[in-house]
Amino acid sequence: MKKHLFSLVTLLVSIAGSVSAQSSGYPELDAMVQTWKDAQQTTLGYPASQESDLALFYQWYLASGMDVVNLNNAGDPMTDAPSTLSTQKFERQVIEFFAPLYGFKLDDVWGLVTHSGTDGNNHGIYFGVNYLRNQTGMEPVLYVSNEAHYSNMRLAHLQNVEMYLVASDSMGRMIPDSLEEVLVTSRPALIVYAMGSTFKGAIDDQKALNAVLASHPEIPAVYRHVDAALFGGYLPFSPYRALVDRDTMRYESISVSGHKFFGLDSPSGLFICTKEIYDNQVDYNVPYLNSNMRMINCSRDALQPLKFWWLTKSIGHTGWTYQAAKLLAQRDYLKQQLDSIGWPNWVNDYSNTVFFRRPSQRVISKYTLAQGYDDRFGGELAHVVVMQHVTKEKIDMFIADLIEQDVQR
Ligand SMILES: *Cc1c(COP(=O)(O)O)cnc(C)c1O
């Protein structure tokens, strides 16, 4: 009873807080709130959605008294015996919501809600290495494009996997002929496809690259992991869903971030693979957990899967389809506006990342733009990642700042 009373009070305080700015009692923290809120208004350079829709979740969380329950998802979310002080049951529903969207069959899938896109890639590479070793008794070679997200290179290093960086074309896509050149056909191949590449938003051409691999039947075994941290969010809800469909593309596993398109308010993600891959991992039978531990982490966040589940219910297929269309329309608008003021800019097919001639430092700072460099595009570059919050109004303000800085030059 006391607990519930406390929760009610907390809820009322939090509702009051949303009306008049509430003090935390820590001036240093209170001072940051305005800084954060201001920065949120103009951030355009990074792929986190700033339109998180979890207010009702947090209200429920406090009102239900769950704030004093320490849950932990250690263990396998896909078993039929989820542990009680966990949200594994809901985590499994999240995986089963998304699996068909990426072309996985519900009776042939395994997955988990990860701590981030990097955590998902860690599982992709780890599962790939174990699967290939298990199939062939040999050490695989990892191939990834030199424009892919650095986490893949870091993780190859961490896992001590021999890696070849494959050259990419000027737009950032892995070049099939370059893959052909570096292939070690006597060893199993673990390939990571970038969807998209970090700076230019390139999508590796899975069909063309798969064809290169298929033209070498002497390769002992192949594993394809798709790093779709950003694009894996909106593509399944767009007309281009075939790009992340494993029925069409034939990959073994995929990793997607939760805090990018899906709008979770802190890092999380999805890792999904087939049953065959799961069944060919290394066993660690841990009697005090609910099952065979194949995932890398022991303790795992219980709240992120629950927030994810909440969003599958509150936003769901309809909401994310609407957001995907909006985001691609906003990308078109940004490109049009840049074209109309003659500002050199480029965008890959299906990408929400527009890169362009780098503006002044003032504009870079104001909009927290990410920077890049490529002689083939005139040298200094920057990009905008068009997420849900990059509205027409924000784009107009950004374009006005570009015009103003041009006048000052
Ligand atoms: C963002 C991103 C990552 C890293 O994901 P985190 O969730 O930040 O760990 C990896 N690969 C790609 C393609 C990305 O866009």
The ligand as a Gaussian input file, in Angstrom:
#p B3LYP/6-31G(d) Opt

LIG

0 1
 C       24.748000       3.464000     -36.091000
 C       25.339000       2.344000     -36.838000
 C       26.072000       1.341000     -36.182000
 C       26.336000       1.400000     -34.700000
 O       25.149000       1.193000     -34.022000
 P       25.034000       1.604000     -32.463000
 O       23.596000       1.304000     -32.182000
 O       25.396000       3.039000     -32.387000
 O       25.977000       0.733000     -31.700000
 C       26.563000       0.290000     -36.914000
 N       26.354000       0.211000     -38.235000
 C       25.646000       1.127000     -38.909000
 C       25.410000       0.946000     -40.368000
 C       25.110000       2.233000     -38.235000
 O       24.381000       3.140000     -38.893000

